[in-house]
Amino acid sequence: MPGKTKYNLVDDGHDLRIPLHNEEAFQHGINFEAKYIGSLDVTRPSSRVEIVAAMRRIRVSSHFSLTQDSRR
């Protein structure tokens, strides 16, 4: 009788060792949409907290410059 047994309970969708896209997709290219929010010279972060802080500084500085441009 085919069916789910107690030994077939692994969900491969959460396994990070299995690639998300196949090799053919990487050869052809994967397209996605992105929005440029700004850039800023920052020192090299050494932790995840510093990476998040740097991204927030870039977002805030770009938001500030966009609001200044709209006032002119």
PyMOL Python script that loads the backbone (N, CA, C, O; Angstrom):
from pymol import cmd

cmd.read_pdbstr("""\
ATOM      1  N   MET A   1       0.841  -1.173   0.000  1.00  0.00           N
ATOM      2  CA  MET A   1       0.000   0.000   0.000  1.00  0.00           C
ATOM      3  C   MET A   1       0.892   1.244   0.000  1.00  0.00           C
ATOM      4  O   MET A   1       1.531   1.543   1.009  1.00  0.00           O
ATOM      5  N   PRO A   2       0.941   1.975  -1.124  1.00  0.00           N
ATOM      6  CA  PRO A   2       1.779   3.167  -1.165  1.00  0.00           C
ATOM      7  C   PRO A   2       1.166   4.276  -0.321  1.00  0.00           C
ATOM      8  O   PRO A   2      -0.050   4.464  -0.291  1.00  0.00           O
ATOM      9  N   GLY A   3       2.016   4.982   0.344  1.00  0.00           N
ATOM     10  CA  GLY A   3       1.559   6.090   1.184  1.00  0.00           C
ATOM     11  C   GLY A   3       2.710   6.597   2.030  1.00  0.00           C
ATOM     12  O   GLY A   3       3.835   6.104   1.941  1.00  0.00           O
ATOM     13  N   LYS A   4       2.418   7.560   2.827  1.00  0.00           N
ATOM     14  CA  LYS A   4       3.446   8.156   3.671  1.00  0.00           C
ATOM     15  C   LYS A   4       3.659   7.278   4.897  1.00  0.00           C
ATOM     16  O   LYS A   4       2.727   6.996   5.651  1.00  0.00           O
ATOM     17  N   THR A   5       4.889   6.857   5.075  1.00  0.00           N
ATOM     18  CA  THR A   5       5.211   6.062   6.246  1.00  0.00           C
ATOM     19  C   THR A   5       5.918   6.941   7.257  1.00  0.00           C
ATOM     20  O   THR A   5       6.222   8.100   6.978  1.00  0.00           O
ATOM     21  N   LYS A   6       6.177   6.395   8.420  1.00  0.00           N
ATOM     22  CA  LYS A   6       6.864   7.172   9.442  1.00  0.00           C
ATOM     23  C   LYS A   6       8.317   7.453   9.061  1.00  0.00           C
ATOM     24  O   LYS A   6       8.972   8.272   9.704  1.00  0.00           O
ATOM     25  N   TYR A   7       8.830   6.786   8.026  1.00  0.00           N
ATOM     26  CA  TYR A   7      10.197   7.001   7.585  1.00  0.00           C
ATOM     27  C   TYR A   7      10.292   7.986   6.425  1.00  0.00           C
ATOM     28  O   TYR A   7      11.397   8.304   5.985  1.00  0.00           O
ATOM     29  N   ASN A   8       9.170   8.473   5.925  1.00  0.00           N
ATOM     30  CA  ASN A   8       9.166   9.382   4.780  1.00  0.00           C
ATOM     31  C   ASN A   8       8.587  10.738   5.207  1.00  0.00           C
ATOM     32  O   ASN A   8       7.659  11.241   4.573  1.00  0.00           O
ATOM     33  N   LEU A   9       9.125  11.322   6.266  1.00  0.00           N
ATOM     34  CA  LEU A   9       8.576  12.553   6.814  1.00  0.00           C
ATOM     35  C   LEU A   9       9.440  13.776   6.528  1.00  0.00           C
ATOM     36  O   LEU A   9       9.144  14.860   7.031  1.00  0.00           O
ATOM     37  N   VAL A  10      10.491  13.633   5.739  1.00  0.00           N
ATOM     38  CA  VAL A  10      11.405  14.740   5.475  1.00  0.00           C
ATOM     39  C   VAL A  10      10.853  15.609   4.353  1.00  0.00           C
ATOM     40  O   VAL A  10      10.481  15.104   3.294  1.00  0.00           O
ATOM     41  N   ASP A  11      10.800  16.909   4.588  1.00  0.00           N
ATOM     42  CA  ASP A  11      10.364  17.866   3.573  1.00  0.00           C
ATOM     43  C   ASP A  11      11.612  18.458   2.922  1.00  0.00           C
ATOM     44  O   ASP A  11      12.338  19.220   3.561  1.00  0.00           O
ATOM     45  N   ASP A  12      11.869  18.117   1.657  1.00  0.00           N
ATOM     46  CA  ASP A  12      13.071  18.586   0.975  1.00  0.00           C
ATOM     47  C   ASP A  12      13.032  20.076   0.662  1.00  0.00           C
ATOM     48  O   ASP A  12      14.065  20.648   0.313  1.00  0.00           O
ATOM     49  N   GLY A  13      11.894  20.711   0.776  1.00  0.00           N
ATOM     50  CA  GLY A  13      11.799  22.137   0.486  1.00  0.00           C
ATOM     51  C   GLY A  13      12.597  23.002   1.440  1.00  0.00           C
ATOM     52  O   GLY A  13      12.946  24.133   1.103  1.00  0.00           O
ATOM     53  N   HIS A  14      12.891  22.494   2.620  1.00  0.00           N
ATOM     54  CA  HIS A  14      13.638  23.261   3.616  1.00  0.00           C
ATOM     55  C   HIS A  14      15.105  22.844   3.700  1.00  0.00           C
ATOM     56  O   HIS A  14      15.845  23.370   4.531  1.00  0.00           O
ATOM     57  N   ASP A  15      15.532  21.920   2.864  1.00  0.00           N
ATOM     58  CA  ASP A  15      16.915  21.444   2.882  1.00  0.00           C
ATOM     59  C   ASP A  15      17.788  22.407   2.098  1.00  0.00           C
ATOM     60  O   ASP A  15      17.617  22.549   0.887  1.00  0.00           O
ATOM     61  N   LEU A  16      18.721  23.070   2.768  1.00  0.00           N
ATOM     62  CA  LEU A  16      19.573  24.073   2.126  1.00  0.00           C
ATOM     63  C   LEU A  16      20.638  23.451   1.226  1.00  0.00           C
ATOM     64  O   LEU A  16      21.249  24.152   0.420  1.00  0.00           O
ATOM     65  N   ARG A  17      20.864  22.152   1.352  1.00  0.00           N
ATOM     66  CA  ARG A  17      21.866  21.502   0.505  1.00  0.00           C
ATOM     67  C   ARG A  17      21.353  21.257  -0.900  1.00  0.00           C
ATOM     68  O   ARG A  17      22.151  21.087  -1.822  1.00  0.00           O
ATOM     69  N   ILE A  18      20.048  21.236  -1.086  1.00  0.00           N
ATOM     70  CA  ILE A  18      19.454  21.041  -2.409  1.00  0.00           C
ATOM     71  C   ILE A  18      19.334  22.407  -3.070  1.00  0.00           C
ATOM     72  O   ILE A  18      18.696  23.293  -2.501  1.00  0.00           O
ATOM     73  N   PRO A  19      19.923  22.618  -4.255  1.00  0.00           N
ATOM     74  CA  PRO A  19      19.883  23.933  -4.896  1.00  0.00           C
ATOM     75  C   PRO A  19      18.458  24.371  -5.221  1.00  0.00           C
ATOM     76  O   PRO A  19      17.610  23.555  -5.581  1.00  0.00           O
ATOM     77  N   LEU A  20      18.212  25.669  -5.088  1.00  0.00           N
ATOM     78  CA  LEU A  20      16.891  26.222  -5.360  1.00  0.00           C
ATOM     79  C   LEU A  20      16.593  26.220  -6.851  1.00  0.00           C
ATOM     80  O   LEU A  20      15.464  25.949  -7.259  1.00  0.00           O
ATOM     81  N   HIS A  21      17.604  26.522  -7.670  1.00  0.00           N
ATOM     82  CA  HIS A  21      17.455  26.556  -9.125  1.00  0.00           C
ATOM     83  C   HIS A  21      18.400  25.530  -9.739  1.00  0.00           C
ATOM     84  O   HIS A  21      19.452  25.233  -9.173  1.00  0.00           O
ATOM     85  N   ASN A  22      18.029  24.992 -10.889  1.00  0.00           N
ATOM     86  CA  ASN A  22      18.876  23.994 -11.527  1.00  0.00           C
ATOM     87  C   ASN A  22      20.036  24.668 -12.275  1.00  0.00           C
ATOM     88  O   ASN A  22      20.058  25.889 -12.429  1.00  0.00           O
ATOM     89  N   GLU A  23      20.977  23.875 -12.727  1.00  0.00           N
ATOM     90  CA  GLU A  23      22.169  24.397 -13.402  1.00  0.00           C
ATOM     91  C   GLU A  23      21.821  25.120 -14.696  1.00  0.00           C
ATOM     92  O   GLU A  23      22.477  26.102 -15.045  1.00  0.00           O
ATOM     93  N   GLU A  24      20.802  24.654 -15.415  1.00  0.00           N
ATOM     94  CA  GLU A  24      20.406  25.301 -16.669  1.00  0.00           C
ATOM     95  C   GLU A  24      19.938  26.736 -16.416  1.00  0.00           C
ATOM     96  O   GLU A  24      20.200  27.628 -17.222  1.00  0.00           O
ATOM     97  N   ALA A  25      19.256  26.951 -15.312  1.00  0.00           N
ATOM     98  CA  ALA A  25      18.811  28.311 -14.976  1.00  0.00           C
ATOM     99  C   ALA A  25      20.009  29.218 -14.726  1.00  0.00           C
ATOM    100  O   ALA A  25      19.977  30.392 -15.097  1.00  0.00           O
ATOM    101  N   PHE A  26      21.056  28.704 -14.109  1.00  0.00           N
ATOM    102  CA  PHE A  26      22.240  29.521 -13.871  1.00  0.00           C
ATOM    103  C   PHE A  26      22.996  29.803 -15.163  1.00  0.00           C
ATOM    104  O   PHE A  26      23.582  30.876 -15.311  1.00  0.00           O
ATOM    105  N   GLN A  27      22.992  28.866 -16.092  1.00  0.00           N
ATOM    106  CA  GLN A  27      23.653  29.100 -17.368  1.00  0.00           C
ATOM    107  C   GLN A  27      22.902  30.139 -18.184  1.00  0.00           C
ATOM    108  O   GLN A  27      23.521  30.978 -18.840  1.00  0.00           O
ATOM    109  N   HIS A  28      21.584  30.092 -18.152  1.00  0.00           N
ATOM    110  CA  HIS A  28      20.757  31.025 -18.919  1.00  0.00           C
ATOM    111  C   HIS A  28      20.635  32.371 -18.212  1.00  0.00           C
ATOM    112  O   HIS A  28      20.595  33.411 -18.869  1.00  0.00           O
ATOM    113  N   GLY A  29      20.577  32.364 -16.906  1.00  0.00           N
ATOM    114  CA  GLY A  29      20.440  33.588 -16.121  1.00  0.00           C
ATOM    115  C   GLY A  29      19.103  33.642 -15.412  1.00  0.00           C
ATOM    116  O   GLY A  29      18.095  33.147 -15.917  1.00  0.00           O
ATOM    117  N   ILE A  30      19.107  34.241 -14.252  1.00  0.00           N
ATOM    118  CA  ILE A  30      17.890  34.410 -13.468  1.00  0.00           C
ATOM    119  C   ILE A  30      17.599  35.899 -13.398  1.00  0.00           C
ATOM    120  O   ILE A  30      18.436  36.676 -12.937  1.00  0.00           O
ATOM    121  N   ASN A  31      16.423  36.301 -13.850  1.00  0.00           N
ATOM    122  CA  ASN A  31      16.045  37.715 -13.857  1.00  0.00           C
ATOM    123  C   ASN A  31      15.153  38.029 -12.668  1.00  0.00           C
ATOM    124  O   ASN A  31      14.303  37.224 -12.289  1.00  0.00           O
ATOM    125  N   PHE A  32      15.347  39.188 -12.088  1.00  0.00           N
ATOM    126  CA  PHE A  32      14.477  39.655 -11.023  1.00  0.00           C
ATOM    127  C   PHE A  32      14.460  41.175 -11.044  1.00  0.00           C
ATOM    128  O   PHE A  32      15.380  41.811 -11.558  1.00  0.00           O
ATOM    129  N   GLU A  33      13.412  41.742 -10.487  1.00  0.00           N
ATOM    130  CA  GLU A  33      13.288  43.189 -10.439  1.00  0.00           C
ATOM    131  C   GLU A  33      13.861  43.699  -9.123  1.00  0.00           C
ATOM    132  O   GLU A  33      13.667  43.093  -8.069  1.00  0.00           O
ATOM    133  N   ALA A  34      14.562  44.814  -9.201  1.00  0.00           N
ATOM    134  CA  ALA A  34      15.126  45.433  -8.005  1.00  0.00           C
ATOM    135  C   ALA A  34      14.973  46.940  -8.115  1.00  0.00           C
ATOM    136  O   ALA A  34      14.929  47.497  -9.212  1.00  0.00           O
ATOM    137  N   LYS A  35      14.893  47.583  -6.976  1.00  0.00           N
ATOM    138  CA  LYS A  35      14.757  49.032  -6.942  1.00  0.00           C
ATOM    139  C   LYS A  35      16.001  49.611  -6.286  1.00  0.00           C
ATOM    140  O   LYS A  35      16.361  49.221  -5.175  1.00  0.00           O
ATOM    141  N   TYR A  36      16.655  50.538  -6.969  1.00  0.00           N
ATOM    142  CA  TYR A  36      17.831  51.193  -6.422  1.00  0.00           C
ATOM    143  C   TYR A  36      17.376  52.207  -5.382  1.00  0.00           C
ATOM    144  O   TYR A  36      16.601  53.113  -5.688  1.00  0.00           O
ATOM    145  N   ILE A  37      17.863  52.053  -4.145  1.00  0.00           N
ATOM    146  CA  ILE A  37      17.456  52.982  -3.096  1.00  0.00           C
ATOM    147  C   ILE A  37      18.564  53.939  -2.702  1.00  0.00           C
ATOM    148  O   ILE A  37      18.308  54.921  -2.006  1.00  0.00           O
ATOM    149  N   GLY A  38      19.788  53.677  -3.130  1.00  0.00           N
ATOM    150  CA  GLY A  38      20.862  54.606  -2.822  1.00  0.00           C
ATOM    151  C   GLY A  38      22.170  53.889  -2.579  1.00  0.00           C
ATOM    152  O   GLY A  38      22.237  52.660  -2.564  1.00  0.00           O
ATOM    153  N   SER A  39      23.207  54.684  -2.389  1.00  0.00           N
ATOM    154  CA  SER A  39      24.519  54.130  -2.091  1.00  0.00           C
ATOM    155  C   SER A  39      25.235  55.074  -1.135  1.00  0.00           C
ATOM    156  O   SER A  39      24.911  56.259  -1.050  1.00  0.00           O
ATOM    157  N   LEU A  40      26.199  54.536  -0.430  1.00  0.00           N
ATOM    158  CA  LEU A  40      26.925  55.299   0.569  1.00  0.00           C
ATOM    159  C   LEU A  40      28.218  54.561   0.853  1.00  0.00           C
ATOM    160  O   LEU A  40      28.227  53.330   0.894  1.00  0.00           O
ATOM    161  N   ASP A  41      29.307  55.282   1.048  1.00  0.00           N
ATOM    162  CA  ASP A  41      30.568  54.643   1.420  1.00  0.00           C
ATOM    163  C   ASP A  41      30.497  54.244   2.887  1.00  0.00           C
ATOM    164  O   ASP A  41      30.329  55.090   3.765  1.00  0.00           O
ATOM    165  N   VAL A  42      30.625  52.956   3.142  1.00  0.00           N
ATOM    166  CA  VAL A  42      30.587  52.449   4.514  1.00  0.00           C
ATOM    167  C   VAL A  42      31.804  51.565   4.736  1.00  0.00           C
ATOM    168  O   VAL A  42      32.354  50.989   3.798  1.00  0.00           O
ATOM    169  N   THR A  43      32.212  51.471   5.996  1.00  0.00           N
ATOM    170  CA  THR A  43      33.324  50.577   6.318  1.00  0.00           C
ATOM    171  C   THR A  43      32.839  49.136   6.246  1.00  0.00           C
ATOM    172  O   THR A  43      31.641  48.866   6.330  1.00  0.00           O
ATOM    173  N   ARG A  44      33.772  48.227   6.092  1.00  0.00           N
ATOM    174  CA  ARG A  44      33.414  46.814   5.965  1.00  0.00           C
ATOM    175  C   ARG A  44      32.815  46.305   7.280  1.00  0.00           C
ATOM    176  O   ARG A  44      33.468  46.355   8.321  1.00  0.00           O
ATOM    177  N   PRO A  45      31.574  45.817   7.229  1.00  0.00           N
ATOM    178  CA  PRO A  45      30.953  45.319   8.463  1.00  0.00           C
ATOM    179  C   PRO A  45      31.555  43.984   8.876  1.00  0.00           C
ATOM    180  O   PRO A  45      31.960  43.182   8.035  1.00  0.00           O
ATOM    181  N   SER A  46      31.606  43.760  10.178  1.00  0.00           N
ATOM    182  CA  SER A  46      32.181  42.509  10.673  1.00  0.00           C
ATOM    183  C   SER A  46      31.137  41.604  11.321  1.00  0.00           C
ATOM    184  O   SER A  46      31.464  40.505  11.768  1.00  0.00           O
ATOM    185  N   SER A  47      29.899  42.051  11.374  1.00  0.00           N
ATOM    186  CA  SER A  47      28.846  41.218  11.953  1.00  0.00           C
ATOM    187  C   SER A  47      27.528  41.500  11.241  1.00  0.00           C
ATOM    188  O   SER A  47      27.412  42.460  10.479  1.00  0.00           O
ATOM    189  N   ARG A  48      26.552  40.662  11.498  1.00  0.00           N
ATOM    190  CA  ARG A  48      25.234  40.852  10.879  1.00  0.00           C
ATOM    191  C   ARG A  48      24.584  42.141  11.354  1.00  0.00           C
ATOM    192  O   ARG A  48      23.890  42.812  10.590  1.00  0.00           O
ATOM    193  N   VAL A  49      24.809  42.485  12.607  1.00  0.00           N
ATOM    194  CA  VAL A  49      24.228  43.714  13.150  1.00  0.00           C
ATOM    195  C   VAL A  49      24.782  44.925  12.413  1.00  0.00           C
ATOM    196  O   VAL A  49      24.033  45.849  12.095  1.00  0.00           O
ATOM    197  N   GLU A  50      26.084  44.932  12.138  1.00  0.00           N
ATOM    198  CA  GLU A  50      26.692  46.045  11.406  1.00  0.00           C
ATOM    199  C   GLU A  50      26.199  46.097   9.963  1.00  0.00           C
ATOM    200  O   GLU A  50      26.056  47.185   9.406  1.00  0.00           O
ATOM    201  N   ILE A  51      25.937  44.947   9.348  1.00  0.00           N
ATOM    202  CA  ILE A  51      25.403  44.915   7.981  1.00  0.00           C
ATOM    203  C   ILE A  51      24.017  45.552   7.952  1.00  0.00           C
ATOM    204  O   ILE A  51      23.731  46.377   7.084  1.00  0.00           O
ATOM    205  N   VAL A  52      23.161  45.176   8.892  1.00  0.00           N
ATOM    206  CA  VAL A  52      21.810  45.737   8.952  1.00  0.00           C
ATOM    207  C   VAL A  52      21.870  47.232   9.228  1.00  0.00           C
ATOM    208  O   VAL A  52      21.119  48.004   8.632  1.00  0.00           O
ATOM    209  N   ALA A  53      22.761  47.649  10.132  1.00  0.00           N
ATOM    210  CA  ALA A  53      22.896  49.076  10.437  1.00  0.00           C
ATOM    211  C   ALA A  53      23.356  49.855   9.209  1.00  0.00           C
ATOM    212  O   ALA A  53      22.874  50.962   8.969  1.00  0.00           O
ATOM    213  N   ALA A  54      24.278  49.297   8.430  1.00  0.00           N
ATOM    214  CA  ALA A  54      24.747  49.973   7.212  1.00  0.00           C
ATOM    215  C   ALA A  54      23.625  50.082   6.188  1.00  0.00           C
ATOM    216  O   ALA A  54      23.485  51.120   5.540  1.00  0.00           O
ATOM    217  N   MET A  55      22.821  49.030   6.028  1.00  0.00           N
ATOM    218  CA  MET A  55      21.700  49.094   5.079  1.00  0.00           C
ATOM    219  C   MET A  55      20.683  50.139   5.513  1.00  0.00           C
ATOM    220  O   MET A  55      20.114  50.840   4.676  1.00  0.00           O
ATOM    221  N   ARG A  56      20.451  50.247   6.816  1.00  0.00           N
ATOM    222  CA  ARG A  56      19.511  51.263   7.307  1.00  0.00           C
ATOM    223  C   ARG A  56      20.045  52.670   7.074  1.00  0.00           C
ATOM    224  O   ARG A  56      19.285  53.569   6.715  1.00  0.00           O
ATOM    225  N   ARG A  57      21.352  52.870   7.276  1.00  0.00           N
ATOM    226  CA  ARG A  57      21.939  54.198   7.012  1.00  0.00           C
ATOM    227  C   ARG A  57      21.781  54.570   5.548  1.00  0.00           C
ATOM    228  O   ARG A  57      21.467  55.717   5.232  1.00  0.00           O
ATOM    229  N   ILE A  58      21.996  53.616   4.651  1.00  0.00           N
ATOM    230  CA  ILE A  58      21.841  53.884   3.214  1.00  0.00           C
ATOM    231  C   ILE A  58      20.392  54.227   2.904  1.00  0.00           C
ATOM    232  O   ILE A  58      20.124  55.170   2.160  1.00  0.00           O
ATOM    233  N   ARG A  59      19.456  53.470   3.467  1.00  0.00           N
ATOM    234  CA  ARG A  59      18.038  53.724   3.209  1.00  0.00           C
ATOM    235  C   ARG A  59      17.624  55.101   3.731  1.00  0.00           C
ATOM    236  O   ARG A  59      16.899  55.829   3.052  1.00  0.00           O
ATOM    237  N   VAL A  60      18.080  55.459   4.924  1.00  0.00           N
ATOM    238  CA  VAL A  60      17.717  56.753   5.507  1.00  0.00           C
ATOM    239  C   VAL A  60      18.337  57.886   4.707  1.00  0.00           C
ATOM    240  O   VAL A  60      17.670  58.885   4.441  1.00  0.00           O
ATOM    241  N   SER A  61      19.605  57.750   4.316  1.00  0.00           N
ATOM    242  CA  SER A  61      20.254  58.832   3.561  1.00  0.00           C
ATOM    243  C   SER A  61      19.617  58.998   2.187  1.00  0.00           C
ATOM    244  O   SER A  61      19.493  60.122   1.701  1.00  0.00           O
ATOM    245  N   SER A  62      19.209  57.896   1.550  1.00  0.00           N
ATOM    246  CA  SER A  62      18.569  58.024   0.238  1.00  0.00           C
ATOM    247  C   SER A  62      17.173  58.608   0.383  1.00  0.00           C
ATOM    248  O   SER A  62      16.742  59.386  -0.467  1.00  0.00           O
ATOM    249  N   HIS A  63      16.462  58.248   1.440  1.00  0.00           N
ATOM    250  CA  HIS A  63      15.129  58.815   1.671  1.00  0.00           C
ATOM    251  C   HIS A  63      15.241  60.317   1.932  1.00  0.00           C
ATOM    252  O   HIS A  63      14.418  61.098   1.456  1.00  0.00           O
ATOM    253  N   PHE A  64      16.257  60.713   2.686  1.00  0.00           N
ATOM    254  CA  PHE A  64      16.464  62.125   2.982  1.00  0.00           C
ATOM    255  C   PHE A  64      16.775  62.905   1.709  1.00  0.00           C
ATOM    256  O   PHE A  64      16.250  64.000   1.508  1.00  0.00           O
ATOM    257  N   SER A  65      17.628  62.345   0.849  1.00  0.00           N
ATOM    258  CA  SER A  65      17.973  63.050  -0.389  1.00  0.00           C
ATOM    259  C   SER A  65      16.784  63.108  -1.345  1.00  0.00           C
ATOM    260  O   SER A  65      16.630  64.091  -2.071  1.00  0.00           O
ATOM    261  N   LEU A  66      15.943  62.076  -1.360  1.00  0.00           N
ATOM    262  CA  LEU A  66      14.757  62.101  -2.222  1.00  0.00           C
ATOM    263  C   LEU A  66      13.753  63.149  -1.753  1.00  0.00           C
ATOM    264  O   LEU A  66      13.134  63.822  -2.577  1.00  0.00           O
ATOM    265  N   THR A  67      13.588  63.292  -0.452  1.00  0.00           N
ATOM    266  CA  THR A  67      12.652  64.304   0.041  1.00  0.00           C
ATOM    267  C   THR A  67      13.191  65.700  -0.199  1.00  0.00           C
ATOM    268  O   THR A  67      12.415  66.628  -0.426  1.00  0.00           O
ATOM    269  N   GLN A  68      14.500  65.869  -0.152  1.00  0.00           N
ATOM    270  CA  GLN A  68      15.096  67.178  -0.437  1.00  0.00           C
ATOM    271  C   GLN A  68      14.914  67.534  -1.907  1.00  0.00           C
ATOM    272  O   GLN A  68      14.660  68.693  -2.237  1.00  0.00           O
ATOM    273  N   ASP A  69      15.042  66.538  -2.803  1.00  0.00           N
ATOM    274  CA  ASP A  69      14.871  66.784  -4.238  1.00  0.00           C
ATOM    275  C   ASP A  69      13.432  67.155  -4.576  1.00  0.00           C
ATOM    276  O   ASP A  69      13.193  67.977  -5.461  1.00  0.00           O
ATOM    277  N   SER A  70      12.475  66.555  -3.878  1.00  0.00           N
ATOM    278  CA  SER A  70      11.072  66.833  -4.190  1.00  0.00           C
ATOM    279  C   SER A  70      10.652  68.218  -3.712  1.00  0.00           C
ATOM    280  O   SER A  70       9.670  68.769  -4.209  1.00  0.00           O
ATOM    281  N   ARG A  71      11.379  68.787  -2.757  1.00  0.00           N
ATOM    282  CA  ARG A  71      11.044  70.120  -2.255  1.00  0.00           C
ATOM    283  C   ARG A  71      11.542  71.223  -3.175  1.00  0.00           C
ATOM    284  O   ARG A  71      11.061  72.354  -3.104  1.00  0.00           O
ATOM    285  N   ARG A  72      12.488  70.909  -4.026  1.00  0.00           N
ATOM    286  CA  ARG A  72      13.078  71.937  -4.904  1.00  0.00           C
ATOM    287  C   ARG A  72      12.210  72.259  -6.065  1.00  0.00           C
ATOM    288  O   ARG A  72      12.568  73.100  -6.889  1.00  0.00           O
TER     289      ARG A  72
END
""", "prot")
cmd.dss("prot")
cmd.show_as("cartoon", "prot")
cmd.util.cbc("prot")
cmd.orient("prot")
